[in-house]
Amino acid sequence: MPAKTVPCPKCGRQLTASGVVSIEDGPELPVYQCDECLVTRNAFGTLMEVALTFCVDENGRAFDPAAPDDPLFTGN
Ligand SMILES: [Zn+2]
């Protein structure tokens, strides 16, 4: 599989996949992480700043499985 890059939805930096993840029973999706961008995520009841991590689905749409409603990805 050729190395595919996608732009970070926040800063536009080109990122290469750091791994894959399976969402429920769906296909494996590539996972991207931008170390330049920090986002606040609720991890085990605690708000933490973590590097922006997201998946890209079959339609090329970026989303964060940990925060699917994040306006960064929904555009709202
Ligand atoms: Zn970024």
N, CA, C, O and the ligand as a Tripos MOL2 file, in Angstrom:
@<TRIPOS>MOLECULE
protein
  305   303    77     0     0
PROTEIN
NO_CHARGES

@<TRIPOS>ATOM
      1 N           0.8570   -1.1990    0.0000 N.3       1 MET1
      2 CA          0.0000    0.0000    0.0000 C.3       1 MET1
      3 C           0.8900    1.2450    0.0000 C.2       1 MET1
      4 O           1.7960    1.3630    0.8250 O.2       1 MET1
      5 N           0.6300    2.1700   -0.9250 N.am      2 PRO2
      6 CA          1.4710    3.3780   -0.9680 C.3       2 PRO2
      7 C           1.2210    4.2610    0.2450 C.2       2 PRO2
      8 O           0.1070    4.3240    0.7650 O.2       2 PRO2
      9 N           2.2630    4.9360    0.6850 N.am      3 ALA3
     10 CA          2.1140    5.8530    1.8010 C.3       3 ALA3
     11 C           1.2840    7.0430    1.3490 C.2       3 ALA3
     12 O           1.6450    7.7510    0.4090 O.2       3 ALA3
     13 N           0.1830    7.2480    2.0260 N.am      4 LYS4
     14 CA         -0.7280    8.3150    1.6540 C.3       4 LYS4
     15 C          -0.6730    9.3860    2.7310 C.2       4 LYS4
     16 O          -0.6610    9.0760    3.9230 O.2       4 LYS4
     17 N          -0.6400   10.6260    2.3190 N.am      5 THR5
     18 CA         -0.6360   11.6910    3.3030 C.3       5 THR5
     19 C          -1.9580   12.4420    3.2340 C.2       5 THR5
     20 O          -2.5570   12.5780    2.1670 O.2       5 THR5
     21 N          -2.3940   12.9210    4.3740 N.am      6 VAL6
     22 CA         -3.5840   13.7640    4.4300 C.3       6 VAL6
     23 C          -3.2250   15.0160    5.2200 C.2       6 VAL6
     24 O          -2.3980   14.9600    6.1290 O.2       6 VAL6
     25 N          -3.8430   16.1470    4.8790 N.am      7 PRO7
     26 CA         -3.5630   17.3650    5.6380 C.3       7 PRO7
     27 C          -4.2340   17.3240    7.0040 C.2       7 PRO7
     28 O          -5.3640   16.8520    7.1370 O.2       7 PRO7
     29 N          -3.5410   17.8130    8.0020 N.am      8 CYS8
     30 CA         -4.1360   17.9660    9.3270 C.3       8 CYS8
     31 C          -5.3220   18.9190    9.2060 C.2       8 CYS8
     32 O          -5.1880   19.9930    8.6190 O.2       8 CYS8
     33 N          -6.4900   18.5450    9.7560 N.am      9 PRO9
     34 CA         -7.6600   19.4250    9.6470 C.3       9 PRO9
     35 C          -7.4900   20.7300   10.4160 C.2       9 PRO9
     36 O          -8.2740   21.6610   10.2350 O.2       9 PRO9
     37 N          -6.4910   20.8040   11.2570 N.am     10 LYS10
     38 CA         -6.3030   21.9960   12.0730 C.3      10 LYS10
     39 C          -5.2060   22.9020   11.5140 C.2      10 LYS10
     40 O          -5.4180   24.1050   11.3660 O.2      10 LYS10
     41 N          -4.0420   22.3390   11.2040 N.am     11 CYS11
     42 CA         -2.9210   23.1740   10.7890 C.3      11 CYS11
     43 C          -2.5150   22.9430    9.3350 C.2      11 CYS11
     44 O          -1.7160   23.7040    8.7900 O.2      11 CYS11
     45 N          -3.0570   21.9010    8.7020 N.am     12 GLY12
     46 CA         -2.7790   21.6830    7.2940 C.3      12 GLY12
     47 C          -1.4900   20.9460    7.0010 C.2      12 GLY12
     48 O          -1.1790   20.6910    5.8380 O.2      12 GLY12
     49 N          -0.7280   20.5940    8.0350 N.am     13 ARG13
     50 CA          0.5060   19.8570    7.8410 C.3      13 ARG13
     51 C           0.1950   18.4850    7.2420 C.2      13 ARG13
     52 O          -0.7820   17.8480    7.6360 O.2      13 ARG13
     53 N           1.0130   18.0260    6.2960 N.am     14 GLN14
     54 CA          0.7830   16.7180    5.6930 C.3      14 GLN14
     55 C           1.2270   15.6230    6.6600 C.2      14 GLN14
     56 O           2.3480   15.6410    7.1680 O.2      14 GLN14
     57 N           0.3390   14.6850    6.9010 N.am     15 LEU15
     58 CA          0.6040   13.6370    7.8690 C.3      15 LEU15
     59 C           0.5580   12.2810    7.1880 C.2      15 LEU15
     60 O          -0.2230   12.0710    6.2590 O.2      15 LEU15
     61 N           1.3900   11.3650    7.6480 N.am     16 THR16
     62 CA          1.3180    9.9870    7.1690 C.3      16 THR16
     63 C           0.6910    9.1280    8.2600 C.2      16 THR16
     64 O           0.7970    9.4360    9.4470 O.2      16 THR16
     65 N           0.0530    8.0730    7.8530 N.am     17 ALA17
     66 CA         -0.6580    7.2200    8.8050 C.3      17 ALA17
     67 C           0.3120    6.6350    9.8080 C.2      17 ALA17
     68 O           1.4070    6.1990    9.4540 O.2      17 ALA17
     69 N          -0.1020    6.6290   11.0680 N.am     18 SER18
     70 CA          0.7450    6.0520   12.1110 C.3      18 SER18
     71 C           0.2640    4.6670   12.4860 C.2      18 SER18
     72 O           0.8800    4.0040   13.3210 O.2      18 SER18
     73 N          -0.8330    4.2140   11.8810 N.am     19 GLY19
     74 CA         -1.3550    2.8920   12.1900 C.3      19 GLY19
     75 C          -2.7470    2.7410   11.6250 C.2      19 GLY19
     76 O          -3.2080    3.5830   10.8550 O.2      19 GLY19
     77 N          -3.4110    1.6780   12.0010 N.am     20 VAL20
     78 CA         -4.7900    1.4700   11.5800 C.3      20 VAL20
     79 C          -5.6220    1.1350   12.8040 C.2      20 VAL20
     80 O          -5.1080    0.6750   13.8240 O.2      20 VAL20
     81 N          -6.9190    1.3760   12.6790 N.am     21 VAL21
     82 CA         -7.8350    1.0440   13.7600 C.3      21 VAL21
     83 C          -9.1000    0.4610   13.1400 C.2      21 VAL21
     84 O          -9.5110    0.8670   12.0530 O.2      21 VAL21
     85 N          -9.7050   -0.4780   13.8270 N.am     22 SER22
     86 CA        -10.9810   -1.0290   13.3770 C.3      22 SER22
     87 C         -12.0960   -0.3980   14.1980 C.2      22 SER22
     88 O         -12.0920   -0.4610   15.4270 O.2      22 SER22
     89 N         -13.0490    0.2090   13.5020 N.am     23 ILE23
     90 CA        -14.1950    0.8040   14.1860 C.3      23 ILE23
     91 C         -15.3200   -0.2360   14.1840 C.2      23 ILE23
     92 O         -15.8510   -0.5800   13.1270 O.2      23 ILE23
     93 N         -15.6710   -0.7240   15.3460 N.am     24 GLU24
     94 CA        -16.7120   -1.7470   15.4720 C.3      24 GLU24
     95 C         -16.4520   -2.8640   14.4670 C.2      24 GLU24
     96 O         -15.3660   -3.4450   14.4660 O.2      24 GLU24
     97 N         -17.4230   -3.1750   13.6140 N.am     25 ASP25
     98 CA        -17.2110   -4.2600   12.6620 C.3      25 ASP25
     99 C         -16.8280   -3.7480   11.2910 C.2      25 ASP25
    100 O         -16.8480   -4.5000   10.3160 O.2      25 ASP25
    101 N         -16.4760   -2.4710   11.2060 N.am     26 GLY26
    102 CA        -16.1640   -1.8750    9.9220 C.3      26 GLY26
    103 C         -14.7610   -2.2350    9.4560 C.2      26 GLY26
    104 O         -14.0560   -3.0140   10.0970 O.2      26 GLY26
    105 N         -14.3700   -1.6520    8.3260 N.am     27 PRO27
    106 CA        -13.0340   -1.9120    7.7920 C.3      27 PRO27
    107 C         -11.9670   -1.2370    8.6440 C.2      27 PRO27
    108 O         -12.2670   -0.3660    9.4610 O.2      27 PRO27
    109 N         -10.7250   -1.6460    8.4440 N.am     28 GLU28
    110 CA         -9.6270   -0.9710    9.1290 C.3      28 GLU28
    111 C          -9.4120    0.3880    8.4880 C.2      28 GLU28
    112 O          -9.3680    0.5130    7.2640 O.2      28 GLU28
    113 N          -9.2800    1.3960    9.3220 N.am     29 LEU29
    114 CA         -9.0850    2.7590    8.8240 C.3      29 LEU29
    115 C          -7.7320    3.2760    9.2710 C.2      29 LEU29
    116 O          -7.2890    2.9710   10.3780 O.2      29 LEU29
    117 N          -7.0630    4.0610    8.4200 N.am     30 PRO30
    118 CA         -5.7740    4.6220    8.8150 C.3      30 PRO30
    119 C          -5.9360    5.6770    9.9120 C.2      30 PRO30
    120 O          -6.9180    6.4180    9.9410 O.2      30 PRO30
    121 N          -4.9720    5.7260   10.7900 N.am     31 VAL31
    122 CA         -4.9760    6.6860   11.8900 C.3      31 VAL31
    123 C          -3.8430    7.6710   11.6820 C.2      31 VAL31
    124 O          -2.7230    7.2820   11.3510 O.2      31 VAL31
    125 N          -4.1340    8.9320   11.8740 N.am     32 TYR32
    126 CA         -3.1360    9.9850   11.7250 C.3      32 TYR32
    127 C          -3.0140   10.7470   13.0300 C.2      32 TYR32
    128 O          -3.9920   10.9220   13.7570 O.2      32 TYR32
    129 N          -1.8080   11.1960   13.3180 N.am     33 GLN33
    130 CA         -1.5880   11.9830   14.5290 C.3      33 GLN33
    131 C          -0.7620   13.2020   14.1910 C.2      33 GLN33
    132 O           0.2860   13.0940   13.5530 O.2      33 GLN33
    133 N          -1.2340   14.3730   14.6210 N.am     34 CYS34
    134 CA         -0.4740   15.6060   14.4200 C.3      34 CYS34
    135 C           0.0980   16.0450   15.7530 C.2      34 CYS34
    136 O          -0.6390   16.4330   16.6590 O.2      34 CYS34
    137 N           1.4120   15.9820   15.8660 N.am     35 ASP35
    138 CA          2.0540   16.3540   17.1210 C.3      35 ASP35
    139 C           2.0910   17.8570   17.3260 C.2      35 ASP35
    140 O           2.4130   18.3340   18.4140 O.2      35 ASP35
    141 N           1.7610   18.6070   16.2740 N.am     36 GLU36
    142 CA          1.7860   20.0650   16.3800 C.3      36 GLU36
    143 C           0.5070   20.5960   17.0280 C.2      36 GLU36
    144 O           0.4910   21.6920   17.5890 O.2      36 GLU36
    145 N          -0.5470   19.8150   16.9450 N.am     37 CYS37
    146 CA         -1.8510   20.2940   17.4020 C.3      37 CYS37
    147 C          -2.2780   19.5470   18.6550 C.2      37 CYS37
    148 O          -2.2900   18.3160   18.6800 O.2      37 CYS37
    149 N          -2.6230   20.2870   19.6830 N.am     38 LEU38
    150 CA         -3.1410   19.6890   20.8990 C.3      38 LEU38
    151 C          -4.6430   19.9240   20.9650 C.2      38 LEU38
    152 O          -5.1210   21.0170   20.6590 O.2      38 LEU38
    153 N          -5.3740   18.9120   21.3600 N.am     39 VAL39
    154 CA         -6.8100   19.0480   21.5570 C.3      39 VAL39
    155 C          -7.1480   18.5460   22.9470 C.2      39 VAL39
    156 O          -6.4160   17.7450   23.5300 O.2      39 VAL39
    157 N          -8.2560   19.0220   23.4650 N.am     40 THR40
    158 CA         -8.7010   18.5840   24.7790 C.3      40 THR40
    159 C          -9.6570   17.4140   24.6160 C.2      40 THR40
    160 O         -10.6580   17.5040   23.9060 O.2      40 THR40
    161 N          -9.3340   16.3290   25.2780 N.am     41 ARG41
    162 CA        -10.1740   15.1430   25.1880 C.3      41 ARG41
    163 C         -10.5120   14.6620   26.5920 C.2      41 ARG41
    164 O          -9.7240   14.7930   27.5280 O.2      41 ARG41
    165 N         -11.7160   14.0980   26.7040 N.am     42 ASN42
    166 CA        -12.1450   13.5430   27.9650 C.3      42 ASN42
    167 C         -11.6950   12.0890   28.0340 C.2      42 ASN42
    168 O         -12.2610   11.2200   27.3710 O.2      42 ASN42
    169 N         -10.6790   11.8370   28.8360 N.am     43 ALA43
    170 CA        -10.1570   10.4810   28.9610 C.3      43 ALA43
    171 C         -10.4350    9.9740   30.3660 C.2      43 ALA43
    172 O          -9.8650   10.4740   31.3360 O.2      43 ALA43
    173 N         -11.3050    8.9900   30.4750 N.am     44 PHE44
    174 CA        -11.6350    8.3850   31.7610 C.3      44 PHE44
    175 C         -12.0920    9.4400   32.7640 C.2      44 PHE44
    176 O         -11.7210    9.4000   33.9370 O.2      44 PHE44
    177 N         -12.9050   10.3890   32.2850 N.am     45 GLY45
    178 CA        -13.4770   11.3830   33.1800 C.3      45 GLY45
    179 C         -12.5660   12.5540   33.4660 C.2      45 GLY45
    180 O         -12.9210   13.4420   34.2420 O.2      45 GLY45
    181 N         -11.3910   12.5700   32.8490 N.am     46 THR46
    182 CA        -10.4560   13.6690   33.0770 C.3      46 THR46
    183 C         -10.1690   14.3620   31.7550 C.2      46 THR46
    184 O          -9.8770   13.7060   30.7550 O.2      46 THR46
    185 N         -10.2510   15.6930   31.7510 N.am     47 LEU47
    186 CA         -9.9170   16.4240   30.5400 C.3      47 LEU47
    187 C          -8.4060   16.4840   30.4020 C.2      47 LEU47
    188 O          -7.7020   16.9180   31.3140 O.2      47 LEU47
    189 N          -7.9190   16.0430   29.2520 N.am     48 MET48
    190 CA         -6.4800   16.0170   29.0180 C.3      48 MET48
    191 C          -6.1750   16.6610   27.6810 C.2      48 MET48
    192 O          -6.9800   16.6050   26.7510 O.2      48 MET48
    193 N          -5.0000   17.2740   27.5940 N.am     49 GLU49
    194 CA         -4.5390   17.7720   26.3040 C.3      49 GLU49
    195 C          -3.7090   16.6840   25.6490 C.2      49 GLU49
    196 O          -2.7200   16.2130   26.2110 O.2      49 GLU49
    197 N          -4.1250   16.2930   24.4530 N.am     50 VAL50
    198 CA         -3.4150   15.2360   23.7400 C.3      50 VAL50
    199 C          -3.1540   15.7000   22.3180 C.2      50 VAL50
    200 O          -3.8070   16.6200   21.8250 O.2      50 VAL50
    201 N          -2.1930   15.0550   21.6620 N.am     51 ALA51
    202 CA         -1.9400   15.3390   20.2580 C.3      51 ALA51
    203 C          -3.1710   14.9600   19.4430 C.2      51 ALA51
    204 O          -3.7920   13.9250   19.6850 O.2      51 ALA51
    205 N          -3.5160   15.7980   18.4850 N.am     52 LEU52
    206 CA         -4.6810   15.5400   17.6480 C.3      52 LEU52
    207 C          -4.5170   14.2180   16.9050 C.2      52 LEU52
    208 O          -3.5500   14.0270   16.1670 O.2      52 LEU52
    209 N          -5.4590   13.3160   17.1040 N.am     53 THR53
    210 CA         -5.4430   12.0180   16.4500 C.3      53 THR53
    211 C          -6.7710   11.8240   15.7450 C.2      53 THR53
    212 O          -7.8270   12.0960   16.3170 O.2      53 THR53
    213 N          -6.7270   11.3590   14.5150 N.am     54 PHE54
    214 CA         -7.9910   11.1760   13.7890 C.3      54 PHE54
    215 C          -7.8530   10.0480   12.7770 C.2      54 PHE54
    216 O          -6.7530    9.6550   12.3900 O.2      54 PHE54
    217 N          -9.0040    9.5460   12.3660 N.am     55 CYS55
    218 CA         -9.0840    8.5190   11.3290 C.3      55 CYS55
    219 C          -9.6290    9.1570   10.0620 C.2      55 CYS55
    220 O         -10.2290   10.2310   10.0970 O.2      55 CYS55
    221 N          -9.4090    8.4790    8.9470 N.am     56 VAL56
    222 CA        -10.0130    8.9080    7.6920 C.3      56 VAL56
    223 C         -10.8390    7.7350    7.1700 C.2      56 VAL56
    224 O         -10.3350    6.6230    7.0130 O.2      56 VAL56
    225 N         -12.1260    8.0050    6.9010 N.am     57 ASP57
    226 CA        -12.9900    6.9050    6.4740 C.3      57 ASP57
    227 C         -12.8680    6.6570    4.9700 C.2      57 ASP57
    228 O         -12.0680    7.2910    4.2820 O.2      57 ASP57
    229 N         -13.6930    5.7070    4.4720 N.am     58 GLU58
    230 CA        -13.6070    5.3000    3.0620 C.3      58 GLU58
    231 C         -13.8710    6.4610    2.1210 C.2      58 GLU58
    232 O         -13.4210    6.4490    0.9750 O.2      58 GLU58
    233 N         -14.5970    7.4650    2.5960 N.am     59 ASN59
    234 CA        -14.9340    8.6100    1.7480 C.3      59 ASN59
    235 C         -13.9130    9.7360    1.8690 C.2      59 ASN59
    236 O         -14.1000   10.8160    1.3100 O.2      59 ASN59
    237 N         -12.8200    9.4750    2.6110 N.am     60 GLY60
    238 CA        -11.7940   10.4920    2.7610 C.3      60 GLY60
    239 C         -12.1210   11.5450    3.7940 C.2      60 GLY60
    240 O         -11.4680   12.5870    3.8650 O.2      60 GLY60
    241 N         -13.1540   11.2630    4.6100 N.am     61 ARG61
    242 CA        -13.5590   12.2280    5.6040 C.3      61 ARG61
    243 C         -12.8180   11.9680    6.9120 C.2      61 ARG61
    244 O         -12.7840   10.8370    7.3980 O.2      61 ARG61
    245 N         -12.2250   13.0180    7.4810 N.am     62 ALA62
    246 CA        -11.5020   12.8770    8.7390 C.3      62 ALA62
    247 C         -12.4820   12.9310    9.9030 C.2      62 ALA62
    248 O         -13.4390   13.7050    9.8840 O.2      62 ALA62
    249 N         -12.2420   12.1180   10.9000 N.am     63 PHE63
    250 CA        -13.0530   12.1750   12.1120 C.3      63 PHE63
    251 C         -12.2470   11.6010   13.2650 C.2      63 PHE63
    252 O         -11.3020   10.8380   13.0680 O.2      63 PHE63
    253 N         -12.6400   11.9820   14.4640 N.am     64 ASP64
    254 CA        -11.9810   11.4680   15.6600 C.3      64 ASP64
    255 C         -12.9370   10.5080   16.3430 C.2      64 ASP64
    256 O         -13.9690   10.9390   16.8570 O.2      64 ASP64
    257 N         -12.6260    9.2230   16.3660 N.am     65 PRO65
    258 CA        -13.5460    8.2750   16.9970 C.3      65 PRO65
    259 C         -13.7750    8.5730   18.4690 C.2      65 PRO65
    260 O         -14.7810    8.1470   19.0370 O.2      65 PRO65
    261 N         -12.8500    9.3020   19.1000 N.am     66 ALA66
    262 CA        -13.0140    9.6340   20.5100 C.3      66 ALA66
    263 C         -13.8920   10.8720   20.6970 C.2      66 ALA66
    264 O         -14.3760   11.1350   21.7980 O.2      66 ALA66
    265 N         -14.0940   11.6290   19.6180 N.am     67 ALA67
    266 CA        -14.8930   12.8560   19.7040 C.3      67 ALA67
    267 C         -15.5550   13.1040   18.3550 C.2      67 ALA67
    268 O         -15.2080   14.0590   17.6610 O.2      67 ALA67
    269 N         -16.5150   12.2410   17.9740 N.am     68 PRO68
    270 CA        -17.0950   12.3300   16.6280 C.3      68 PRO68
    271 C         -17.8290   13.6260   16.3630 C.2      68 PRO68
    272 O         -18.0530   13.9810   15.2060 O.2      68 PRO68
    273 N         -18.2110   14.3460   17.4150 N.am     69 ASP69
    274 CA        -18.9620   15.5890   17.2210 C.3      69 ASP69
    275 C         -18.0690   16.8150   17.2550 C.2      69 ASP69
    276 O         -18.5690   17.9390   17.2630 O.2      69 ASP69
    277 N         -16.7570   16.6220   17.2770 N.am     70 ASP70
    278 CA        -15.8500   17.7580   17.3410 C.3      70 ASP70
    279 C         -16.0570   18.6650   16.1380 C.2      70 ASP70
    280 O         -15.9560   18.2140   14.9970 O.2      70 ASP70
    281 N         -16.3480   19.9540   16.3830 N.am     71 PRO71
    282 CA        -16.5870   20.8880   15.2670 C.3      71 PRO71
    283 C         -15.4140   20.9780   14.2970 C.2      71 PRO71
    284 O         -15.5810   21.3820   13.1460 O.2      71 PRO71
    285 N         -14.2360   20.6040   14.7630 N.am     72 LEU72
    286 CA        -13.0600   20.5900   13.8830 C.3      72 LEU72
    287 C         -13.3120   19.7100   12.6700 C.2      72 LEU72
    288 O         -12.7980   19.9830   11.5850 O.2      72 LEU72
    289 N         -14.1080   18.6460   12.8470 N.am     73 PHE73
    290 CA        -14.3450   17.7020   11.7680 C.3      73 PHE73
    291 C         -15.7200   17.8540   11.1470 C.2      73 PHE73
    292 O         -15.8990   17.5690    9.9630 O.2      73 PHE73
    293 N         -16.7010   18.3000   11.9340 N.am     74 THR74
    294 CA        -18.0510   18.3990   11.3940 C.3      74 THR74
    295 C         -18.2750   19.7180   10.6780 C.2      74 THR74
    296 O         -19.2120   19.8440    9.8900 O.2      74 THR74
    297 N         -17.4270   20.7030   10.9440 N.am     75 GLY75
    298 CA        -17.5560   21.9970   10.3010 C.3      75 GLY75
    299 C         -18.6330   22.8720   10.9010 C.2      75 GLY75
    300 O         -18.9550   23.9220   10.3460 O.2      75 GLY75
    301 N         -19.1930   22.4640   12.0200 N.am     76 ASN76
    302 CA        -20.2330   23.2660   12.6590 C.3      76 ASN76
    303 C         -19.6260   24.2280   13.6850 C.2      76 ASN76
    304 O         -20.3540   24.9870   14.3260 O.2      76 ASN76
    305 ZN         -1.9830   19.8630   13.0200 Zn       77 ZN77
@<TRIPOS>BOND
     1     1     2 1
     2     2     3 1
     3     3     4 2
     4     3     5 am
     5     5     6 1
     6     6     7 1
     7     7     8 2
     8     7     9 am
     9     9    10 1
    10    10    11 1
    11    11    12 2
    12    11    13 am
    13    13    14 1
    14    14    15 1
    15    15    16 2
    16    15    17 am
    17    17    18 1
    18    18    19 1
    19    19    20 2
    20    19    21 am
    21    21    22 1
    22    22    23 1
    23    23    24 2
    24    23    25 am
    25    25    26 1
    26    26    27 1
    27    27    28 2
    28    27    29 am
    29    29    30 1
    30    30    31 1
    31    31    32 2
    32    31    33 am
    33    33    34 1
    34    34    35 1
    35    35    36 2
    36    35    37 am
    37    37    38 1
    38    38    39 1
    39    39    40 2
    40    39    41 am
    41    41    42 1
    42    42    43 1
    43    43    44 2
    44    43    45 am
    45    45    46 1
    46    46    47 1
    47    47    48 2
    48    47    49 am
    49    49    50 1
    50    50    51 1
    51    51    52 2
    52    51    53 am
    53    53    54 1
    54    54    55 1
    55    55    56 2
    56    55    57 am
    57    57    58 1
    58    58    59 1
    59    59    60 2
    60    59    61 am
    61    61    62 1
    62    62    63 1
    63    63    64 2
    64    63    65 am
    65    65    66 1
    66    66    67 1
    67    67    68 2
    68    67    69 am
    69    69    70 1
    70    70    71 1
    71    71    72 2
    72    71    73 am
    73    73    74 1
    74    74    75 1
    75    75    76 2
    76    75    77 am
    77    77    78 1
    78    78    79 1
    79    79    80 2
    80    79    81 am
    81    81    82 1
    82    82    83 1
    83    83    84 2
    84    83    85 am
    85    85    86 1
    86    86    87 1
    87    87    88 2
    88    87    89 am
    89    89    90 1
    90    90    91 1
    91    91    92 2
    92    91    93 am
    93    93    94 1
    94    94    95 1
    95    95    96 2
    96    95    97 am
    97    97    98 1
    98    98    99 1
    99    99   100 2
   100    99   101 am
   101   101   102 1
   102   102   103 1
   103   103   104 2
   104   103   105 am
   105   105   106 1
   106   106   107 1
   107   107   108 2
   108   107   109 am
   109   109   110 1
   110   110   111 1
   111   111   112 2
   112   111   113 am
   113   113   114 1
   114   114   115 1
   115   115   116 2
   116   115   117 am
   117   117   118 1
   118   118   119 1
   119   119   120 2
   120   119   121 am
   121   121   122 1
   122   122   123 1
   123   123   124 2
   124   123   125 am
   125   125   126 1
   126   126   127 1
   127   127   128 2
   128   127   129 am
   129   129   130 1
   130   130   131 1
   131   131   132 2
   132   131   133 am
   133   133   134 1
   134   134   135 1
   135   135   136 2
   136   135   137 am
   137   137   138 1
   138   138   139 1
   139   139   140 2
   140   139   141 am
   141   141   142 1
   142   142   143 1
   143   143   144 2
   144   143   145 am
   145   145   146 1
   146   146   147 1
   147   147   148 2
   148   147   149 am
   149   149   150 1
   150   150   151 1
   151   151   152 2
   152   151   153 am
   153   153   154 1
   154   154   155 1
   155   155   156 2
   156   155   157 am
   157   157   158 1
   158   158   159 1
   159   159   160 2
   160   159   161 am
   161   161   162 1
   162   162   163 1
   163   163   164 2
   164   163   165 am
   165   165   166 1
   166   166   167 1
   167   167   168 2
   168   167   169 am
   169   169   170 1
   170   170   171 1
   171   171   172 2
   172   171   173 am
   173   173   174 1
   174   174   175 1
   175   175   176 2
   176   175   177 am
   177   177   178 1
   178   178   179 1
   179   179   180 2
   180   179   181 am
   181   181   182 1
   182   182   183 1
   183   183   184 2
   184   183   185 am
   185   185   186 1
   186   186   187 1
   187   187   188 2
   188   187   189 am
   189   189   190 1
   190   190   191 1
   191   191   192 2
   192   191   193 am
   193   193   194 1
   194   194   195 1
   195   195   196 2
   196   195   197 am
   197   197   198 1
   198   198   199 1
   199   199   200 2
   200   199   201 am
   201   201   202 1
   202   202   203 1
   203   203   204 2
   204   203   205 am
   205   205   206 1
   206   206   207 1
   207   207   208 2
   208   207   209 am
   209   209   210 1
   210   210   211 1
   211   211   212 2
   212   211   213 am
   213   213   214 1
   214   214   215 1
   215   215   216 2
   216   215   217 am
   217   217   218 1
   218   218   219 1
   219   219   220 2
   220   219   221 am
   221   221   222 1
   222   222   223 1
   223   223   224 2
   224   223   225 am
   225   225   226 1
   226   226   227 1
   227   227   228 2
   228   227   229 am
   229   229   230 1
   230   230   231 1
   231   231   232 2
   232   231   233 am
   233   233   234 1
   234   234   235 1
   235   235   236 2
   236   235   237 am
   237   237   238 1
   238   238   239 1
   239   239   240 2
   240   239   241 am
   241   241   242 1
   242   242   243 1
   243   243   244 2
   244   243   245 am
   245   245   246 1
   246   246   247 1
   247   247   248 2
   248   247   249 am
   249   249   250 1
   250   250   251 1
   251   251   252 2
   252   251   253 am
   253   253   254 1
   254   254   255 1
   255   255   256 2
   256   255   257 am
   257   257   258 1
   258   258   259 1
   259   259   260 2
   260   259   261 am
   261   261   262 1
   262   262   263 1
   263   263   264 2
   264   263   265 am
   265   265   266 1
   266   266   267 1
   267   267   268 2
   268   267   269 am
   269   269   270 1
   270   270   271 1
   271   271   272 2
   272   271   273 am
   273   273   274 1
   274   274   275 1
   275   275   276 2
   276   275   277 am
   277   277   278 1
   278   278   279 1
   279   279   280 2
   280   279   281 am
   281   281   282 1
   282   282   283 1
   283   283   284 2
   284   283   285 am
   285   285   286 1
   286   286   287 1
   287   287   288 2
   288   287   289 am
   289   289   290 1
   290   290   291 1
   291   291   292 2
   292   291   293 am
   293   293   294 1
   294   294   295 1
   295   295   296 2
   296   295   297 am
   297   297   298 1
   298   298   299 1
   299   299   300 2
   300   299   301 am
   301   301   302 1
   302   302   303 1
   303   303   304 2
@<TRIPOS>SUBSTRUCTURE
     1 MET1         2 RESIDUE 1 A MET
     2 PRO2         6 RESIDUE 1 A PRO
     3 ALA3        10 RESIDUE 1 A ALA
     4 LYS4        14 RESIDUE 1 A LYS
     5 THR5        18 RESIDUE 1 A THR
     6 VAL6        22 RESIDUE 1 A VAL
     7 PRO7        26 RESIDUE 1 A PRO
     8 CYS8        30 RESIDUE 1 A CYS
     9 PRO9        34 RESIDUE 1 A PRO
    10 LYS10       38 RESIDUE 1 A LYS
    11 CYS11       42 RESIDUE 1 A CYS
    12 GLY12       46 RESIDUE 1 A GLY
    13 ARG13       50 RESIDUE 1 A ARG
    14 GLN14       54 RESIDUE 1 A GLN
    15 LEU15       58 RESIDUE 1 A LEU
    16 THR16       62 RESIDUE 1 A THR
    17 ALA17       66 RESIDUE 1 A ALA
    18 SER18       70 RESIDUE 1 A SER
    19 GLY19       74 RESIDUE 1 A GLY
    20 VAL20       78 RESIDUE 1 A VAL
    21 VAL21       82 RESIDUE 1 A VAL
    22 SER22       86 RESIDUE 1 A SER
    23 ILE23       90 RESIDUE 1 A ILE
    24 GLU24       94 RESIDUE 1 A GLU
    25 ASP25       98 RESIDUE 1 A ASP
    26 GLY26      102 RESIDUE 1 A GLY
    27 PRO27      106 RESIDUE 1 A PRO
    28 GLU28      110 RESIDUE 1 A GLU
    29 LEU29      114 RESIDUE 1 A LEU
    30 PRO30      118 RESIDUE 1 A PRO
    31 VAL31      122 RESIDUE 1 A VAL
    32 TYR32      126 RESIDUE 1 A TYR
    33 GLN33      130 RESIDUE 1 A GLN
    34 CYS34      134 RESIDUE 1 A CYS
    35 ASP35      138 RESIDUE 1 A ASP
    36 GLU36      142 RESIDUE 1 A GLU
    37 CYS37      146 RESIDUE 1 A CYS
    38 LEU38      150 RESIDUE 1 A LEU
    39 VAL39      154 RESIDUE 1 A VAL
    40 THR40      158 RESIDUE 1 A THR
    41 ARG41      162 RESIDUE 1 A ARG
    42 ASN42      166 RESIDUE 1 A ASN
    43 ALA43      170 RESIDUE 1 A ALA
    44 PHE44      174 RESIDUE 1 A PHE
    45 GLY45      178 RESIDUE 1 A GLY
    46 THR46      182 RESIDUE 1 A THR
    47 LEU47      186 RESIDUE 1 A LEU
    48 MET48      190 RESIDUE 1 A MET
    49 GLU49      194 RESIDUE 1 A GLU
    50 VAL50      198 RESIDUE 1 A VAL
    51 ALA51      202 RESIDUE 1 A ALA
    52 LEU52      206 RESIDUE 1 A LEU
    53 THR53      210 RESIDUE 1 A THR
    54 PHE54      214 RESIDUE 1 A PHE
    55 CYS55      218 RESIDUE 1 A CYS
    56 VAL56      222 RESIDUE 1 A VAL
    57 ASP57      226 RESIDUE 1 A ASP
    58 GLU58      230 RESIDUE 1 A GLU
    59 ASN59      234 RESIDUE 1 A ASN
    60 GLY60      238 RESIDUE 1 A GLY
    61 ARG61      242 RESIDUE 1 A ARG
    62 ALA62      246 RESIDUE 1 A ALA
    63 PHE63      250 RESIDUE 1 A PHE
    64 ASP64      254 RESIDUE 1 A ASP
    65 PRO65      258 RESIDUE 1 A PRO
    66 ALA66      262 RESIDUE 1 A ALA
    67 ALA67      266 RESIDUE 1 A ALA
    68 PRO68      270 RESIDUE 1 A PRO
    69 ASP69      274 RESIDUE 1 A ASP
    70 ASP70      278 RESIDUE 1 A ASP
    71 PRO71      282 RESIDUE 1 A PRO
    72 LEU72      286 RESIDUE 1 A LEU
    73 PHE73      290 RESIDUE 1 A PHE
    74 THR74      294 RESIDUE 1 A THR
    75 GLY75      298 RESIDUE 1 A GLY
    76 ASN76      302 RESIDUE 1 A ASN
    77 ZN77       305 GROUP 0 **** ****
